[in-house]
Amino acid sequence: MNEEIIKRVVKCVKKVIDTPAADDPTKYDEPLTGTVFQLSAIDMTYLLLEVTDEFKIRFEASDVENYGFNSINKIAKTVEGKLQ
């Protein structure tokens, strides 16, 4: 996976919530709404907007419905697919 995309996704996460977990690559597969990151539905909405703005891409409902926004790595993978 593209490390630059991951770094930019982490930057977006940090804009929404300030947590040390965002700096720990071993946590990048953890669910963002789980006990490690604890993002709320509103936080997830803000994150979607941040990622959309950062990468200048649009997401389809299926990207979110299919858990494409479940973790930092999944967001990066979804973004990578959109940029190709």
C-alpha positions in Angstrom: 0.0 0.0 0.0 1.1 3.5 -0.7 2.8 5.0 2.4 2.2 8.6 1.2 -1.5 7.9 1.1 -1.4 6.4 4.6 0.4 9.4 5.9 -2.2 11.7 4.4 -5.1 9.6 5.8 -3.4 9.8 9.3 -3.2 13.6 8.9 -7.0 13.6 8.3 -7.7 11.4 11.3 -5.6 13.8 13.4 -7.7 16.7 12.3 -10.8 15.0 13.6 -9.4 13.4 16.8 -6.1 13.9 18.6 -5.0 10.4 19.6 -1.5 8.8 20.0 -3.0 5.7 18.2 -2.9 7.6 14.9 0.9 7.6 15.1 1.1 3.8 15.7 1.1 1.8 12.5 0.2 -1.3 14.4 -3.2 0.3 15.1 -4.0 1.1 11.5 -6.2 -2.0 11.1 -8.2 -1.2 14.2 -11.8 -0.1 13.7 -12.0 3.7 14.0 -15.3 3.4 15.9 -13.8 0.8 18.3 -12.1 1.1 21.7 -8.7 2.3 20.3 -9.9 5.4 18.3 -13.4 5.8 19.6 -14.7 7.9 16.8 -18.4 8.8 16.9 -20.7 8.9 13.9 -20.2 12.6 13.7 -16.5 12.2 13.8 -16.7 9.7 11.0 -18.7 12.2 8.9 -16.0 14.8 9.5 -13.3 12.3 8.6 -15.1 11.5 5.3 -15.2 15.2 4.5 -11.5 15.6 5.5 -10.4 12.7 3.3 -12.6 14.0 0.4 -11.0 17.4 0.6 -7.4 16.1 1.1 -7.5 13.8 -1.9 -10.0 15.7 -4.1 -12.1 12.6 -4.7 -15.7 11.5 -4.2 -16.9 8.5 -2.4 -19.9 6.3 -3.3 -22.3 5.0 -0.7 -20.9 1.5 -1.5 -17.4 2.6 -0.4 -18.7 3.3 3.1 -21.3 0.5 3.2 -18.7 -2.1 2.4 -16.5 -1.1 5.4 -14.1 0.9 3.1 -14.0 3.5 5.9 -13.6 1.1 8.9 -9.9 1.6 9.6 -6.9 3.8 8.5 -5.6 1.0 6.2 -9.0 0.5 4.6 -9.5 4.2 4.0 -6.0 4.3 2.4 -6.9 1.3 0.2 -10.2 2.8 -0.9 -8.4 6.1 -1.7 -5.7 4.3 -3.6 -8.4 2.6 -5.7 -10.1 5.9 -6.4 -6.8 7.5 -7.5 -5.9 4.8 -10.1 
